[in-house]
Amino acid sequence: MTGTASTTALIPRLHLFELLDLDWYPRTLRDLGTDYLHTVSEKTGAFDAATDILARGLRASETPELLDLGSGGTGPLPRLCRRLESEHGLKPHVVLSDLYPTAHAARRAREHGVDYLERPVDATRVPPDLRGMRTLFNTMHHLRPEQVRRMLADAQERNVPFAAFEVMRRTPAGLLVMLPVPLMVWLFTPFIRPLTPLRLLLTYLVPVAPLASLWDGLVSALRAHRPEELRAMTASLAREGYTWEVGEVRKPGRPTVTYVLGLPDRPTR
């Protein structure tokens, strides 16, 4: 066993609660968290390394539809769509969805030229009327292993391409990089729109937003699924006609992105 493997093995997966997962969590506070996550992914390009993986999935799809699950405050897809068009000549029709959709996230999505479903969509039980390639960004860690496996199995059963991406890592380094999150919230809040007096109050005077994001960030790292765990899940689903791939990609100056890619050999038409 290598030193890295033995170190990560010391950190068991703990499915503690995240504030953004709680049904009763106030909408105002939920928006503080999801808006921050969207702004960070848009400004830093944390998921830029996912572009080539997305392109492979879209080319294996029956339609140019791309259904994003667990989109939160919009996420990185508007930025990635620009990269898909400039680097691969692909222009998918993007539909964002979330278990807790918000009206202002829908408005932001439309400003970016993508659709946002204003009805709740559970990533583990995707309605049959929603077609196209399925994607998730920093969403898998919200799900327990059995839920992740069920979600993967459903995409395979529907014979649709699937791609999930995570920058959360269940390692000592993955936990340490969460510690500066309050500072990140303070730095990125001026770029969030709308920049309301309440947002400023709950960020700078009463630091609810920084502390809530720190808690959820630490819990997210403890919930993250390691690549070897994801490979075991996909191996258990293996069947002829559908191929699973688990890996890690990275661009210089960006975090490592863990991905799960599912590709049908022949899309259902």
N, C-alpha and C positions, 0 to 999 in steps of 0.2 A: 504494500500500500504506500502510495506516495505521501509526501508531507502535506500536499494540498488536500488530497482525499481524506486523510486522517483528521485534518483540521475541520473540514466542512462536515465530516461525520459527527463532530462534537455538537453541532447545532441542529437539534431535531426540528422538524416542522411543527410550529405552534399556531393553531388556528384561533388566535385571539381576536377580539372584536375590533373592527375598524369603524370609526364614526360614520364614514360615508356609506356604510352598509346597513346602518340602523334605520328601520322604518320611521321611527319617531324623531329622527334628527331634523332639526328645523331647516326649512328650505333656504332661509337666508344664510345659515352657516354652511349648508351643503354647497351653495353657489360659491362661497368664498374658497372652498377647497377645489372644486372642479374647475373654476375659472383660473386659479393659479396653475393647476396641472396643464390646462390647455395652453396657457401663455408660455410656460417653461418649454413645453414640447415644440411650440411654434417658433420661439425665439432662439432656442439652442440647437434645434435639429437633432434631438436625442435619438430619433428613430430613422434618421436618413439612411442608415445601413439596411433598412428593411426594403428599400426601393426595388432592388433586383429580385428579391424573394416575391414581392407583390406582383411584379411583372410576370414571373413564371406561373404564378397561380392564375392570373387573368388570362394568359394565353391558353390555359387548360380549361377555361370556363366556357359554358354554353352560351353565355350572354355577356355583355359589357357591364352588367350589374355588379356592384360591390356592396355588400351588406355589412356594416360595422356594428358590432355588439359591444355594449358597455361603453358607449362613446362619451359619457359624462358631459363635460362642458364643450365638446366638439373634438378634442384630441388632435393628433398629428396629421390626420388624413388630408385636410386642405393643402398643407405644405407638401405632403408626399404626392398628391395628385399633380402638382406643378412639376415635380421631379419626374414622375412617370411620363408626362407628356414631353418634356424636354429631352429626357434620356432614352426613352423607349418608344415614343410615338403613340402611347396609349392614353386614352381619355375615357376612363370608366364613368358610369353613372353611379354616383356614391349616395347611399342611403345610410344615415346614422341612426342609431337607436340606443335606448338605455332603459334599465329597469325603473329609473326615476327621471323621466324626461322633464325638461324645464322649458318654459316659453322663451326665455332670453337665449338659451343655447340654440333653440330652433332658429331664432332671428339671426344669430351669429353665423350659423351654418348656411343659411340662405345668402348672407352677405358674401360668403366664400364660394357660392355657386354649388352647394351640395344640399341634398334634402335631409330632413330630420323628422323622424316619426314622433308624433306627439302622443302616441299611445305606449304604454309600458311593454317592453319586450324582454323576456327572460332568456339570457344567453344559453341556458340549459334546456329550454323548450321553445325552439324557434318555430313560430307559426308557419304552416305549410305554404301560405300564400307569399312568403318572403323568399325570393329566389336569388341566385347569383352566388359569387364567391363570398365566403364569410371571413371576417377579420376581427381580431381583438388586439388592443394595445394596452398593456399593463392591466389586464382584466383577469387572466387566469389565476393569479394569486388570491383573488377573492373567492375562488371556488375550492372546495375540498377535492381530494384526489378522485373520489367516486363521481363527483359532478363533472370534473374535467374529462374523465373517461367517457361518461355518458354524452357529453357535448361532442367529443371527437367521433364517437360511434354514430351519432345522428348525422353529422356531416358526411361520413362515409356511406351510411345507408341511403342518404339523399343523392349521393354521387356528385357532390359539389366540392369545388376546391375550398381549402381551409388554410388560414394562416394566422397564427397567434404570436405576438411579440412581447417580450418582457425585458425591462432593464433592471428589475429588482433581482437581487442575488442573495441567497441565504448563505453568506460567508461572513467572516469577521470584517473584511473590507466592505462588504455590502451593508453591514450595520453601521460602520464608521462613517460612510459617506452620507448617512441620514442625519448626522448630528448638526451639520451646518444648515439644515432646512429652514429654521427660523430666519436666518440671515438671508437665504434665498427668497423667502416670502417678502421680506422687507424690500429687497432689491428689485423684485419683479412686479410688485404691486403697482407702481406708477404706470406700467405698460398695460394693465388690465382695463378693459372697457366693458361696462361703464365703471368709471372711477367715482363711486358715490361717497358722500360724507360718512355713511355707515361703514363702508368698507375701510376707509381710512381710520375711523374710530376703533374698529375691531382688529386692526392690524398694528397700528402704531401707539395708540393710547392705552387700549385694553387688548393685550396681545393674544386674543382668542384664535385668530387665524394662524399665526406662526406655531402656537403650541399644538393646535389640533392637527396641523400638517405634519409636525414632528412625530406625534403619536402614530398617526396613520402610516407615515413613512417607515418607522421602526417596525410596526406590526406587519407591513407589507413585505419587508425583507425577511421576517421570520416565517411568513406564509409562503414564500416563493418556492416553486417546484424546481428542483435541480434537473439539469439535462438528462442525467442517467435515470431519474424517476420518470421523466416524460418519455424516454425511449422505451422503458418497460411498459408503459401504458400503450404506446403505439404498437409495440411488438405483439401485445395481447390481442390487438384488433386486426392483425395482418390477414389479408385475403387477396386473392387474385383480382386484378382490375382496379386496385386502388393502392397508391404508394404513399407511405409516411416517411418523413425526414425530420430529424431533430438536429439542430446545430447552433452555432454561435457566429455572429458576424460583427464587424466593427469598422468604423471609419476613424481616421486620425482625429484626435481631439474629442471624440464622442465616446459614450459608454458602450460596453459590450452588450449586444442585444441577443438574448436567447430566443430561438424561434422554433415553432412546430409548423411544418408544411404538409398538407395533405393534397394529393393530386389524383384525380380520376384518370385512368388510362384513356377512356373515351367518355366525354361528357354526355349526360342524358339529353336528348333533343326532343 
